[in-house]
Amino acid sequence: MPILLLVIILGIVEGLTEYLPVSSTGHLILATELLGFKADQWALFNIAIQPGAILAIVVLYWRTFRDVLIGLWQREHSAFTFTRNLLIAFVPAVVLGLALGDQIELLLGNAVVVAWALIIGGIAILVVEKLARPRESGGVARLALKQSLVIGLVQCLAMVPGVSRSGATILGAMAMGVDRKTAAEFSFFLAVPTLTGATVLQLAKHHAEIEPGMTGHILLGALVSFVVAVVVVKAFVAIIQRFGFAPFAWYRIVAGIAALVWLGAR
């Protein structure tokens, strides 16, 4: 397969899965292996194209970010609580990411770990959907400090490839009574500092591994992921408000089982 085609496919996979509770990292690892390439050799590329998906949230929610910045300047309470909640949720990922970075990297090429995480995560989604009693929360700025901290702690589970950062944060929020829309939007907003930090950290550590020709591939992959993510995020909130997260749970379980069968047979 031509490298350029692989770059485009991985960009599509990143944009399609980053904000869905199905694990973008897990799907990128499985897609790379399925297409005949070594996942560990493309791990840096998969991280480097994340800015495309990050930019999609900034573009789609630019009014929210603008209002928060203006509110901070004008010392509005809602702007401060919005920012506080994101920072509190972001801190656990920073601490664990710096402490366990090398161990996490060892898992980024392990497709078996991904498959099992998909299955277990799918079951977890079904359990939370069944037991959670979400209620109208009034938006990210109205969440309590404790809720934000717990969501941030749960997000750390996504350091295991296949768990899903968006899935962990959304389910963590719903388990604490947060409504689906607010939970999803909190996950979107939290992705901006989390993914930005992870990308900067990995590129700083491995910048010497980026070959001259790889830069163009990264830019193309990021562009593709941006376009796809814009479309996916717009549809995602409407889907979960109507159907919940069960369809994604069953997809994870089926995909994980199929991956285990394929990995065992190859």
C-alpha positions in Angstrom: 0.0 0.0 0.0 1.3 3.5 -0.9 2.4 5.4 2.2 0.3 8.4 1.1 -2.9 6.3 1.1 -2.0 5.0 4.6 -1.6 8.6 5.8 -5.1 9.5 4.5 -6.7 6.4 6.0 -5.1 7.1 9.4 -6.2 10.7 9.3 -9.8 9.5 8.6 -9.6 7.1 11.5 -8.3 9.8 13.9 -11.0 12.3 12.9 -13.7 9.6 13.0 -12.8 8.1 16.4 -11.2 10.8 18.5 -14.4 12.1 20.0 -16.5 9.0 19.9 -16.3 6.6 22.9 -14.5 3.9 20.9 -10.8 4.8 21.3 -9.0 6.7 18.6 -5.6 5.3 19.7 -6.9 1.8 19.7 -8.4 2.1 16.2 -5.2 3.7 14.9 -3.2 0.8 16.2 -5.5 -1.8 14.8 -5.8 0.0 11.5 -2.1 0.2 11.1 -1.7 -3.5 11.8 -4.6 -4.5 9.6 -3.0 -2.6 6.7 0.2 -4.5 7.1 2.4 -2.0 8.9 4.0 -2.1 12.4 1.9 0.0 14.9 4.9 1.0 17.0 6.6 2.5 14.0 3.6 4.7 13.4 2.8 5.6 17.0 4.5 9.0 16.7 2.7 9.9 13.5 -0.6 9.0 15.1 0.1 11.4 18.0 1.4 14.1 15.7 -1.8 14.3 13.7 -4.0 15.0 16.8 -3.8 18.8 16.3 -6.2 18.4 13.4 -8.8 16.9 15.7 -8.1 19.5 18.4 -8.6 22.3 15.9 -12.0 20.9 15.0 -13.2 21.6 18.5 -11.8 25.1 18.6 -13.5 25.9 15.3 -16.8 24.3 16.2 -17.0 25.9 19.6 -15.1 29.1 18.9 -18.0 31.2 20.3 -17.7 29.3 23.6 -14.0 29.9 23.9 -14.4 33.5 22.9 -17.0 34.1 25.5 -14.9 32.4 28.2 -11.9 34.6 27.3 -14.0 37.7 27.4 -15.6 36.6 30.6 -12.2 36.0 32.2 -11.2 39.6 31.2 -14.4 40.9 32.7 -14.1 38.7 35.8 -17.4 36.8 35.2 -18.0 34.0 37.6 -19.2 31.5 34.9 -16.0 32.0 32.9 -13.9 31.3 36.0 -15.8 28.2 37.0 -15.6 26.9 33.3 -11.8 27.4 33.3 -11.4 26.0 36.8 -13.3 22.8 36.0 -11.2 22.2 32.9 -7.9 22.8 34.7 -8.9 20.6 37.7 -9.9 17.8 35.3 -6.7 18.3 33.3 -4.2 18.0 36.2 -4.4 14.2 36.9 -3.5 13.5 33.3 -0.5 15.7 33.5 0.8 14.1 36.7 0.3 10.5 35.5 1.4 11.3 32.0 4.8 12.6 33.2 5.2 9.9 35.8 4.2 6.9 33.6 5.0 8.2 30.1 7.6 5.5 29.3 5.3 2.6 30.5 2.4 4.0 28.5 4.5 4.2 25.3 5.2 0.4 25.6 1.5 -0.2 25.2 1.0 1.9 22.1 1.9 -0.9 19.7 0.0 -3.7 21.5 -3.0 -4.7 19.5 -4.1 -7.4 22.0 -4.4 -4.9 24.8 -6.5 -2.7 22.5 -8.9 -5.6 21.7 -9.5 -6.5 25.3 -9.9 -2.8 26.3 -12.5 -2.4 23.6 -14.5 -5.3 24.9 -14.3 -4.3 28.6 -15.0 -0.7 27.8 -18.1 -1.7 25.8 -19.4 -3.7 28.8 -18.7 -0.7 31.1 -20.7 1.6 28.8 -23.7 -0.7 29.0 -23.5 -0.9 32.7 -23.3 2.9 33.2 -26.1 3.5 30.7 -28.2 1.1 32.7 -27.5 2.4 36.2 -26.7 6.1 35.7 -29.4 8.7 36.5 -28.2 11.8 34.6 -30.1 15.1 35.1 -29.8 18.5 33.5 -26.6 20.0 34.6 -26.7 23.5 33.0 -23.4 23.2 31.2 -19.7 22.8 32.0 -19.5 26.0 34.1 -22.1 24.7 36.5 -20.4 21.4 37.4 -19.1 21.1 40.9 -15.4 21.0 41.7 -15.7 17.4 42.9 -17.4 16.3 39.6 -14.6 17.9 37.6 -11.9 16.2 39.6 -13.5 12.7 39.3 -13.9 13.2 35.6 -10.2 14.1 35.3 -9.2 11.0 37.3 -11.4 8.7 35.2 -9.8 10.2 32.1 -6.5 8.7 33.1 -7.8 5.3 32.4 -7.6 6.2 28.7 -3.8 6.0 29.0 -4.3 2.4 28.3 -4.9 2.2 24.5 -8.3 1.0 23.6 -10.0 2.5 26.7 -11.1 5.8 25.0 -10.4 9.2 26.5 -13.8 10.5 25.4 -15.6 7.4 26.6 -13.9 7.5 30.0 -14.7 11.2 30.6 -18.3 11.0 29.3 -19.1 7.9 31.4 -17.4 9.3 34.4 -19.5 12.4 34.1 -22.7 10.4 33.6 -22.0 8.2 36.6 -22.0 11.4 38.7 -25.4 12.5 37.3 -24.3 14.8 34.5 -26.6 14.8 31.5 -25.3 13.4 28.2 -24.9 16.7 26.3 -22.9 18.4 29.1 -20.8 15.2 29.6 -20.0 15.1 25.8 -19.2 18.8 25.7 -17.0 18.6 28.8 -15.1 15.8 27.1 -14.7 17.9 23.9 -13.4 20.9 25.8 -11.1 18.8 28.0 -9.6 17.2 24.9 -8.1 20.6 23.9 -5.5 20.9 26.8 -5.2 17.1 27.2 -4.4 16.3 23.6 -2.3 19.4 23.1 -0.2 18.5 26.1 0.2 14.9 25.0 1.2 15.9 21.5 3.7 18.5 22.6 5.3 16.1 25.1 5.7 13.3 22.6 7.0 15.5 19.8 9.5 17.1 22.2 10.7 13.7 23.3 10.9 12.2 19.8 11.5 15.2 17.5 14.7 13.6 16.3 12.8 10.7 14.9 10.7 12.9 12.5 12.3 12.6 9.1 12.1 15.5 6.6 9.6 13.7 4.4 7.4 12.9 7.4 6.4 16.5 8.0 4.3 16.6 4.9 2.6 13.4 5.8 1.8 14.7 9.3 0.3 17.9 7.9 -1.9 15.9 5.5 -3.0 13.5 8.2 -3.9 16.4 10.5 -5.9 18.1 7.8 -7.9 15.0 7.0 -8.5 14.4 10.7 -9.7 18.0 11.1 -12.3 17.7 8.3 -13.6 14.4 9.4 -13.8 15.4 13.1 -15.8 18.5 12.3 -18.5 16.3 10.6 -18.4 13.7 13.3 -18.7 16.0 16.3 -21.7 17.8 14.8 -23.5 14.5 14.5 -22.3 12.9 17.7 -24.2 15.1 20.2 -27.5 14.6 18.3 -27.0 10.8 18.2 -26.3 10.3 21.9 -29.2 12.5 22.9 -31.5 10.3 20.8 -30.0 6.8 21.1 -27.6 7.1 24.1 -24.2 5.3 24.1 -25.4 1.7 23.7 -24.7 1.6 19.9 -21.1 2.5 20.6 -20.9 -0.1 23.4 -22.0 -2.9 21.1 -19.7 -1.7 18.4 -16.8 -1.9 20.8 -17.6 -5.4 21.9 -18.0 -6.7 18.3 -14.9 -4.9 17.1 -12.8 -6.2 20.1 -13.9 -9.8 19.6 -13.2 -9.5 15.8 -9.8 -8.1 16.5 -8.9 -10.9 18.9 -10.0 -13.5 16.4 -8.0 -11.9 13.6 -4.9 -11.4 15.8 -5.1 -15.1 16.9 -5.5 -16.3 13.3 -2.8 -14.3 11.5 
